Amino acid sequence: MAWNPRVNLVAPFRVMHLLELAQAREAAGHDVIHLEVGEPDFPTPAPVLDAGRQALDAGATRYTPAAGLPALREAISRHYAEHFDAVVAPERILVTPGASGALLLASQLLAGPGDRVLMADPNYPCNRHFMALAGAEVDTVSVDASSGWQLDASLVAQHWRENTRLAMLASPSNPTGHTLEAGPLKAVIDQVGQRGGHLLVDEIYQGLNYDSVPLSATALTPDAFVVNSFSKYFGMTGWRLGWLVAPEAAVEPLTRLAQNVFLAAPTPSQHAALAAFTPQSREILEHRRAVLKQRRDTLLAGLAPLGLAPTLAPQGAFYLWLDISRYSRDSQTFCQRLLEEENVAITPGIDFAVRGGEHHVRIAFTTEEARLEEAVARLARFVERL
């Protein structure tokens, strides 16, 4: 049987295999500490749950417009105005089935055969895979602490080619947790604009910022495509809801794509998400952000004596990107042994990095602080034996 050859460009997500192994160990009675999956351990905020129940009770289960409930698009627009000082008309917002739905729309609109796409390495692997499925060639640009683990303006200028069509950023980023501040972000916007290209910004972890005020590219330009999600900051992973902000001229073709690709985002989820912007939800979410910051700081302090704390602390998201080269240059084996010997599940860097992933791992601080401290103790025992 012959498949579309582009499917072969999509590598397996190794963390899911590791999750299966971890769950099997749990089923066998082992006490596994899960630091591998990028999902907050907090439940969906109660106001959102209540709104979802009310929507179901009211029979809100029919299709919405392809671009989303008008009331939700208006709420997202107000969110940008109130928290990011950005003017984003509701008409420029498309509600999607998760951020993945937004990435799918953007990739199909902006990338195709013969096009090249710039993005940082390491990066969330699905970003590469969406572009490859669209037929584009992805140029991954190695980043490190010297560029703040971001694709900055100088790197964009250096790696832009004649047929480069799109540059993609992520702030805060997965897996490093690093952000782009206003000055560097504006410099990238200018570089891409001067070359007649498009800019796609992944802001899925926006709001989970620990050392600076959250920033959106929408406050700096009306021309960027911006992806966001209700999964991370808003704690609605399983509700499968995200959105895409697009330049005005792109809304019509994106809506056509949405009509044909997924018809509309889940209706009950959209009604529930209206409550995510209430003061009651905001209070809950900001408390959780403070908890995550404390978890980050606890991990950084515990990893420092092991020589594993990153030289540049992550400013957002809920990940640490650790260089394990003093102990191993095979991150997959390192993670598998750590699970088998100490029952700690973390993610091999080869999931995220085209280059350097073999000596990096990602830790998600998505469990309570006492468990993080226990995980560090187990990790210390493990590396002593290497």
ROROKE-656278 format. One line per 2 residues: their letters; for each residue z, x, y of C-alpha. Coordinates in pm, whole numbers, plus 50000, padded with zeros to 5 digits. Layout:
N
A = Z:X:Y; ...;
end
This chain:
386
MA = 50000:50000:50000; 49897:50144:50338;
WN = 50132:50083:50630; 50072:50132:50999;
PR = 50107:50511:51034; 50314:50470:51350;
VN = 50600:50344:51133; 50629:50697:50997;
LV = 50718:50816:51347; 51047:50622:51326;
AP = 51312:50842:51165; 51608:50688:50982;
FR = 51928:50648:51183; 52157:50874:50980;
VM = 52473:50732:51130; 52407:50409:50939;
HL = 52406:50600:50610; 52730:50768:50714;
LE = 52876:50426:50799; 52788:50304:50451;
LA = 52964:50604:50296; 53268:50547:50518;
QA = 53285:50180:50425; 53257:50268:50057;
RE = 53552:50506:50093; 53751:50233:50264;
AA = 53670:49995:49982; 53804:50257:49741;
GH = 54135:50261:49926; 54096:50557:50164;
DV = 54225:50542:50523; 53904:50610:50719;
IH = 53907:50663:51096; 53579:50531:51237;
LE = 53444:50735:51528; 53078:50708:51432;
VG = 52940:50377:51562; 52881:50306:51930;
EP = 53057:49972:51940; 53374:49901:52138;
DF = 53673:49796:51929; 53771:49532:52185;
PT = 53691:49166:52113; 53461:48968:52340;
PA = 53665:48860:52646; 53830:48522:52606;
PV = 53649:48357:52904; 53316:48448:52743;
LD = 53423:48309:52406; 53538:47986:52574;
AG = 53207:47951:52756; 53018:48007:52433;
RQ = 53218:47738:52253; 53168:47494:52539;
AL = 52794:47559:52534; 52777:47486:52161;
DA = 52987:47173:52199; 52751:47058:52475;
GA = 52449:47110:52249; 52306:47407:52442;
TR = 52102:47531:52148; 51744:47468:52258;
YT = 51499:47723:52395; 51541:47856:52747;
PA = 51253:47985:52961; 51117:48313:52826;
AG = 51267:48508:53117; 51610:48351:53063;
LP = 51835:48082:53205; 51780:48062:53581;
AL = 52158:48045:53632; 52210:48368:53436;
RE = 51932:48550:53623; 52097:48441:53948;
AI = 52438:48562:53824; 52295:48902:53735;
SR = 52131:48918:54079; 52469:48850:54244;
HY = 52626:49116:54021; 52389:49378:54164;
AE = 52458:49267:54520; 52838:49258:54481;
HF = 52895:49575:54280; 52598:49803:54357;
DA = 52489:49696:54706; 52145:49631:54561;
VV = 51905:49351:54648; 51750:49233:54321;
AP = 51581:48893:54333; 51654:48675:54028;
ER = 51278:48650:53974; 51270:49025:53894;
IL = 51523:48988:53611; 51422:48907:53252;
VT = 51697:48822:53003; 51623:48968:52660;
PG = 51759:48974:52302; 51979:49279:52354;
AS = 51882:49586:52551; 51648:49661:52260;
GA = 51442:49360:52361; 51420:49498:52715;
LL = 51317:49841:52586; 51053:49679:52368;
LA = 50902:49493:52664; 50909:49802:52886;
SQ = 50752:50028:52625; 50472:49783:52552;
LL = 50394:49745:52922; 50424:50106:53032;
AG = 50315:50328:52741; 50013:50341:52518;
PG = 49774:50571:52330; 49694:50881:52534;
DR = 50004:50846:52754; 50293:51092:52759;
VL = 50656:51001:52822; 50928:51237:52948;
MA = 51288:51199:52839; 51594:51417:52794;
DP = 51689:51581:52467; 51945:51475:52340;
NY = 51887:51105:52385; 51933:50775:52207;
PC = 51672:50800:51927; 51542:50444:51960;
NR = 51412:50534:52307; 51177:50788:52148;
HF = 51083:50551:51869; 50991:50260:52096;
MA = 50751:50482:52287; 50602:50625:51968;
LA = 50544:50276:51831; 50357:50195:52152;
GA = 50126:50487:52071; 50251:50727:52339;
EV = 50345:51093:52293; 50706:51172:52379;
DT = 50787:51502:52549; 51156:51569:52496;
VS = 51303:51807:52752; 51608:52008:52646;
VD = 51904:51952:52877; 52248:52110:52884;
AS = 52548:52153:53110; 52340:52340:53369;
SG = 52146:52020:53447; 52448:51796:53392;
WQ = 52299:51692:53056; 52038:51498:53249;
LD = 51665:51508:53315; 51675:51620:53677;
AS = 51399:51645:53937; 51321:52010:53868;
LV = 51276:51940:53497; 51054:51641:53574;
AQ = 50836:51858:53799; 50823:52135:53540;
HW = 50726:51918:53243; 50508:51650:53402;
RE = 50151:51666:53268; 49823:51518:53383;
NT = 49855:51227:53140; 50231:51175:53179;
RL = 50278:50810:53267; 50649:50753:53244;
AM = 50984:50929:53279; 51294:50780:53121;
LA = 51655:50843:53226; 51988:50722:53090;
SP = 52298:50706:53309; 52561:50709:53165;
SN = 52384:50861:52870; 52415:50834:52496;
PT = 52520:51068:52332; 52660:51291:52610;
GH = 52822:51035:52842; 52691:51207:53154;
TL = 52562:51039:53469; 52321:51097:53755;
EA = 52470:51059:54102; 52275:50911:54392;
GP = 52126:51236:54527; 51989:51370:54196;
LK = 51871:51024:54092; 51685:50974:54421;
AV = 51523:51316:54373; 51390:51207:54033;
ID = 51266:50879:54181; 51076:51076:54447;
QV = 50928:51321:54195; 50798:51042:53973;
GQ = 50668:50845:54270; 50478:51144:54408;
RG = 50297:51172:54075; 50205:50805:54055;
GH = 50418:50749:53746; 50673:50493:53640;
LL = 51048:50536:53600; 51251:50360:53331;
VD = 51630:50386:53363; 51868:50301:53080;
EI = 52188:50168:53241; 52329:50018:52920;
YQ = 52667:50190:52971; 52684:50111:53341;
GL = 53035:50011:53442; 53194:50244:53190;
NY = 53230:50514:53455; 53550:50718:53477;
DS = 53517:50971:53757; 53284:50806:54007;
VP = 53175:50466:54133; 52904:50311:53910;
LS = 52553:50346:54050; 52234:50155:53977;
AT = 51880:50276:54037; 51810:49930:54178;
AL = 52007:50033:54489; 51766:50321:54551;
TP = 51423:50178:54473; 51255:49844:54394;
DA = 50998:50024:54179; 51206:50138:53882;
FV = 51233:49949:53554; 51603:49918:53469;
VN = 51745:49821:53130; 52098:49688:53092;
SF = 52306:49511:52830; 52597:49276:52776;
SK = 52698:49484:52472; 52894:49782:52603;
YF = 53084:49715:52928; 53091:49339:52869;
GM = 53191:49367:52501; 52926:49131:52362;
TG = 52753:49345:52098; 52688:49075:51839;
WR = 52571:48821:52094; 52248:49024:52128;
LG = 52187:48991:52498; 52048:49228:52759;
WL = 51819:49228:53057; 51536:49412:53228;
VA = 51490:49451:53603; 51125:49506:53691;
PE = 50912:49555:54002; 50778:49224:54127;
AA = 50420:49297:54015; 50534:49357:53656;
VE = 50720:49030:53606; 50419:48818:53509;
PL = 50286:49048:53231; 50640:49110:53105;
TR = 50698:48735:53086; 50379:48695:52885;
LA = 50498:48965:52648; 50837:48799:52613;
QN = 50675:48462:52537; 50483:48618:52251;
VF = 50728:48877:52116; 51058:48688:52103;
LA = 51002:48360:52294; 51350:48370:52453;
AP = 51693:48528:52422; 51961:48337:52225;
TP = 52057:48026:52421; 52432:48007:52336;
SQ = 52467:48376:52422; 52313:48320:52764;
HA = 52552:48039:52846; 52846:48248:52726;
AL = 52734:48543:52939; 52768:48338:53256;
AA = 53144:48378:53215; 53115:48758:53191;
FT = 53088:48773:53571; 53401:48570:53651;
PQ = 53707:48735:53809; 53904:48665:53491;
SR = 53655:48857:53277; 53627:49133:53534;
EI = 54003:49191:53520; 53992:49222:53141;
LE = 53691:49454:53147; 53835:49685:53411;
HR = 54157:49717:53209; 53948:49816:52908;
RA = 53763:50076:53114; 54099:50234:53204;
VL = 54196:50237:52836; 53871:50412:52746;
KQ = 53928:50673:53016; 54271:50749:52872;
RR = 54119:50779:52525; 53861:51023:52658;
DT = 54132:51235:52817; 54342:51230:52498;
LL = 54048:51354:52293; 53957:51624:52544;
AG = 54315:51756:52539; 54331:51752:52162;
LA = 53994:51918:52106; 54048:52201:52358;
PL = 54271:52415:52126; 54002:52388:51858;
GL = 53736:52521:52094; 53550:52191:52067;
AP = 53608:52028:52406; 53282:52008:52605;
TL = 53259:52238:52905; 53152:51943:53118;
AP = 53360:51632:53057; 53159:51310:53016;
QG = 53174:51085:53321; 53095:50761:53139;
AF = 53013:50570:52818; 53251:50630:52526;
YL = 53119:50943:52359; 53188:51314:52338;
WL = 52899:51548:52251; 53055:51848:52079;
DI = 52909:52189:52005; 53031:52283:51655;
SR = 52835:52609:51628; 53152:52818:51591;
YS = 53218:52627:51267; 52878:52511:51140;
RD = 52508:52488:51214; 52451:52197:50979;
SQ = 52586:51887:51150; 52493:51651:50869;
TF = 52686:51851:50609; 52974:51899:50857;
CQ = 53005:51523:50909; 52972:51439:50542;
RL = 53238:51692:50441; 53471:51577:50719;
LE = 53441:51223:50583; 53490:51325:50221;
EE = 53776:51567:50282; 53964:51410:50575;
NV = 53833:51053:50598; 53710:51090:50957;
AI = 53365:50946:51032; 53165:51102:51317;
TP = 52791:51124:51381; 52563:51424:51316;
GI = 52379:51547:51625; 52044:51548:51447;
DF = 52033:51173:51507; 52008:51233:51881;
AV = 51863:51577:51948; 51520:51710:51855;
RG = 51651:52059:51927; 52013:52166:51888;
GE = 52128:51864:51693; 52210:52076:51392;
HH = 52506:52227:51575; 52627:51921:51765;
VR = 52816:51606:51668; 52896:51285:51854;
IA = 53240:51128:51859; 53280:50768:51975;
FT = 53627:50702:52119; 53617:50336:52018;
TE = 53951:50312:51840; 54310:50310:51960;
EA = 54474:50625:52096; 54711:50684:51803;
RL = 54413:50687:51566; 54231:50933:51790;
EE = 54530:51167:51779; 54538:51139:51399;
AV = 54163:51207:51385; 54210:51528:51588;
AR = 54488:51638:51351; 54264:51580:51052;
LA = 53974:51758:51222; 54201:52057:51293;
RF = 54293:52080:50924; 53929:52058:50831;
VE = 53799:52333:51060; 54081:52565:50953;
RL = 53923:52565:50607; 53572:52650:50729;
end
